[in-house]
Amino acid sequence: MSDRRHTPFSVRTAGEVRFIKDRGGDKGEWAWNTPGPSQREIGEEFVFRDRHLKPLAQTLRATLMSMGHAITAYNAFTRIKSADVSPDGNLGGKGYIQKIADMRRQYMNVVEALSALSDTLYDEINAPHWHPDAETGGPREREEVREIMDDAEEIRQDPEGWAEEAEAEMDADPPKGRGKTASAMHPDDARLFAAYFGRSNS
């Protein structure tokens, strides 16, 4: 792997300097996209309502949960020696065969993508336009969002540690059947999980 591809270069825009990693168009590192705009164009007429903040907070929490599990999966997978599990350096069956080296790279991409998504969502939820002096919505809506964000903040401090703890609980008391699989999830996320997989298998 060439070091030149990873050399950062600076981009100067409107009085600021941003450093961007040049990935040289490598499709194998799809999670490292060029950074987006440095500023938003938000019209004053748009009203940010609390009821629309809750699904964003739920998405953030679920993304952080996913990142924690993705990190533990990546760490576990990279410790596996190819020679111990594969005679040809591949895994999988018909239609799903992948090179182990490519799978390691894919896990790395997944973690990076989830990290970038969670950063974006976190910044959005904590942006001033969602917290004006006179908040819209009722106290119940704000309390629900606050509880979700408390969960998200806890996971965000150590996503891998959170995931390891959740997986340890599952290992200590193995779930029986799909209905128990989401036992470590928040009830809202568990319902989404069940709804998705129920629909996809119908």
Backbone torsions as a table, in degrees:
resi	resn	phi	psi	omega
1	MET	NA	127.4	-175.7
2	SER	-76.4	135.9	177.8
3	ASP	-71.0	-25.5	-176.6
4	ARG	-60.9	-34.2	-177.2
5	ARG	-65.7	-28.1	-176.0
6	HIS	-95.9	3.0	-177.8
7	THR	-72.0	123.2	-180.0
8	PRO	-72.1	144.6	173.7
9	PHE	-129.2	155.2	-174.9
10	SER	-95.9	146.6	175.1
11	VAL	-124.8	124.5	-177.9
12	ARG	-101.6	121.9	179.3
13	THR	-138.0	122.2	173.0
14	ALA	45.5	52.9	173.5
15	GLY	82.4	9.2	178.4
16	GLU	-129.8	156.3	177.3
17	VAL	-118.8	124.5	177.6
18	ARG	-116.3	140.7	178.3
19	PHE	-103.3	126.8	-175.6
20	ILE	-122.3	132.5	176.4
21	LYS	-78.7	125.6	178.9
22	ASP	-83.8	110.6	179.9
23	ARG	-92.9	2.4	174.0
24	GLY	60.7	23.8	178.5
25	GLY	71.7	21.2	-179.8
26	ASP	-71.3	112.0	-177.6
27	LYS	-69.2	-17.5	178.9
28	GLY	-74.2	-10.6	-180.0
29	GLU	-121.7	56.6	-173.3
30	TRP	-67.6	-19.5	-177.1
31	ALA	-75.5	-18.0	-178.7
32	TRP	-94.1	76.7	179.6
33	ASN	-83.4	161.2	175.0
34	THR	-63.1	133.4	-179.7
35	PRO	-54.0	147.6	179.9
36	GLY	-79.3	-169.7	-179.3
37	PRO	-58.3	151.3	-179.6
38	SER	-86.1	-12.2	-180.0
39	GLN	-137.9	152.0	176.7
40	ARG	-98.9	152.1	174.1
41	GLU	-110.0	94.5	-176.0
42	ILE	-114.0	118.1	179.5
43	GLY	-73.1	146.5	-178.2
44	GLU	-67.0	-19.9	-176.7
45	GLU	-77.8	-15.7	-178.4
46	PHE	-75.2	134.3	-178.9
47	VAL	-107.4	121.6	176.6
48	PHE	-89.9	114.2	-176.4
49	ARG	-105.5	139.5	-175.1
50	ASP	-55.8	-34.6	-175.3
51	ARG	-64.4	-20.6	178.4
52	HIS	-90.0	-6.0	179.5
53	LEU	-81.9	-30.3	-177.4
54	LYS	-59.2	-49.2	179.3
55	PRO	-62.9	-30.0	175.6
56	LEU	-66.7	-42.0	179.1
57	ALA	-65.3	-40.5	177.6
58	GLN	-63.2	-39.9	178.7
59	THR	-63.8	-42.0	178.3
60	LEU	-61.2	-48.0	-178.5
61	ARG	-60.6	-45.3	-180.0
62	ALA	-65.2	-36.0	178.8
63	THR	-66.1	-42.2	177.9
64	LEU	-65.5	-38.8	175.9
65	MET	-61.4	-45.3	179.7
66	SER	-62.0	-41.3	-179.7
67	MET	-63.4	-41.1	178.6
68	GLY	-59.2	-46.2	179.3
69	HIS	-68.8	-35.4	178.5
70	ALA	-65.1	-38.0	178.5
71	ILE	-64.9	-44.7	-179.8
72	THR	-65.8	-36.3	177.6
73	ALA	-65.1	-43.7	179.3
74	TYR	-62.1	-46.4	-179.1
75	ASN	-63.8	-41.2	179.1
76	ALA	-66.8	-41.8	-175.9
77	PHE	-69.6	-38.5	-178.5
78	THR	-70.6	-17.5	177.1
79	ARG	-82.8	-10.8	-179.9
80	ILE	-80.8	129.4	176.5
81	LYS	-83.4	129.0	-178.1
82	SER	-53.4	-41.5	-176.5
83	ALA	-64.4	-22.2	-179.0
84	ASP	-80.8	-21.5	-173.5
85	VAL	-123.8	-8.4	-175.6
86	SER	-150.9	130.9	177.7
87	PRO	-81.4	-17.0	-176.2
88	ASP	-119.8	7.1	179.6
89	GLY	78.1	11.8	-179.5
90	ASN	-122.2	162.8	172.2
91	LEU	-133.9	161.0	174.3
92	GLY	101.4	178.1	179.8
93	GLY	-124.6	-163.1	-175.2
94	LYS	-49.5	124.2	177.2
95	GLY	81.4	-12.2	-177.3
96	TYR	-130.0	25.0	178.9
97	ILE	-78.6	129.9	178.1
98	GLN	-136.2	149.3	173.6
99	LYS	-72.3	140.0	-179.4
100	ILE	-61.1	-39.0	178.4
101	ALA	-61.7	-39.7	178.4
102	ASP	-68.8	-35.2	179.3
103	MET	-65.6	-39.8	176.3
104	ARG	-59.4	-42.6	-179.8
105	ARG	-66.3	-37.4	179.3
106	GLN	-65.1	-42.2	177.0
107	TYR	-60.9	-40.7	178.2
108	MET	-61.6	-41.4	178.0
109	ASN	-64.5	-42.1	179.9
110	VAL	-60.6	-45.6	179.7
111	VAL	-62.3	-44.7	-179.5
112	GLU	-64.4	-41.3	179.9
113	ALA	-64.4	-44.5	178.9
114	LEU	-65.2	-36.7	177.5
115	SER	-62.9	-45.4	179.9
116	ALA	-65.2	-40.7	178.6
117	LEU	-63.1	-43.8	-178.9
118	SER	-66.9	-36.8	177.3
119	ASP	-62.5	-43.6	179.9
120	THR	-63.3	-47.6	-179.7
121	LEU	-64.0	-41.0	-180.0
122	TYR	-62.3	-45.8	179.1
123	ASP	-63.4	-38.8	-179.4
124	GLU	-65.4	-48.6	-177.2
125	ILE	-63.4	-32.4	-179.1
126	ASN	-93.3	6.4	179.9
127	ALA	-69.9	148.7	-177.6
128	PRO	-57.6	-30.8	-175.8
129	HIS	-68.3	-15.8	174.8
130	TRP	-91.0	-5.3	-176.3
131	HIS	-133.3	62.6	178.5
132	PRO	-70.7	170.0	-179.7
133	ASP	-59.4	-42.7	177.9
134	ALA	-107.8	94.7	-176.0
135	GLU	-69.5	143.7	174.5
136	THR	-89.9	167.2	-179.9
137	GLY	85.5	173.0	-177.2
138	GLY	-97.8	169.7	-180.0
139	PRO	-62.1	-32.4	-179.8
140	ARG	-64.6	-43.4	178.9
141	GLU	-60.7	-44.3	-179.0
142	ARG	-66.1	-37.2	179.8
143	GLU	-67.1	-39.6	178.5
144	GLU	-62.4	-44.1	179.1
145	VAL	-64.8	-39.8	-179.9
146	ARG	-62.6	-40.7	179.1
147	GLU	-65.9	-42.4	178.7
148	ILE	-63.7	-42.1	-179.5
149	MET	-68.4	-30.9	174.7
150	ASP	-62.6	-43.3	175.9
151	ASP	-60.7	-46.4	-177.4
152	ALA	-62.3	-40.6	-179.9
153	GLU	-63.9	-40.8	179.8
154	GLU	-63.0	-45.9	179.8
155	ILE	-66.6	-39.0	-176.9
156	ARG	-62.3	-30.1	179.4
157	GLN	-63.8	-34.1	-179.0
158	ASP	-158.1	77.3	-178.0
159	PRO	-57.4	-41.7	-179.0
160	GLU	-66.3	-42.5	178.5
161	GLY	-62.7	-40.6	178.3
162	TRP	-62.3	-45.0	-178.3
163	ALA	-65.3	-41.1	179.4
164	GLU	-62.4	-39.1	178.8
165	GLU	-66.5	-42.7	179.1
166	ALA	-63.5	-41.0	-179.5
167	GLU	-71.0	-34.3	177.4
168	ALA	-64.0	-38.1	177.6
169	GLU	-64.2	-39.4	179.2
170	MET	-67.9	-39.5	179.5
171	ASP	-67.0	-35.2	-179.1
172	ALA	-71.1	-31.6	-179.2
173	ASP	-135.8	77.9	-174.3
174	PRO	-53.4	131.4	178.8
175	PRO	-70.1	148.5	177.1
176	LYS	-114.9	109.8	179.7
177	GLY	89.6	158.9	-176.6
178	ARG	-63.6	-31.3	-176.8
179	GLY	-60.8	-22.9	-178.8
180	LYS	-94.4	-11.2	-172.7
181	THR	-58.3	-35.5	-175.8
182	ALA	-93.3	21.8	-174.6
183	SER	-61.5	-27.6	-178.4
184	ALA	-84.5	-4.7	-177.6
185	MET	-84.5	160.4	169.7
186	HIS	-66.5	145.9	-177.8
187	PRO	-51.2	-41.2	179.8
188	ASP	-62.4	-44.5	-179.1
189	ASP	-70.1	-35.0	178.7
190	ALA	-63.3	-39.2	178.1
191	ARG	-64.8	-41.6	177.7
192	LEU	-63.8	-41.4	179.3
193	PHE	-59.4	-50.0	-177.9
194	ALA	-65.3	-39.7	-179.5
195	ALA	-65.0	-41.3	-178.1
196	TYR	-65.7	-50.9	-175.8
197	PHE	-73.2	-28.3	174.5
198	GLY	-65.6	-39.7	179.2
199	ARG	-71.0	-40.9	-175.3
200	SER	-70.1	-21.4	-178.9
201	ASN	-99.9	2.1	-176.8
202	SER	-80.4	NA	NA
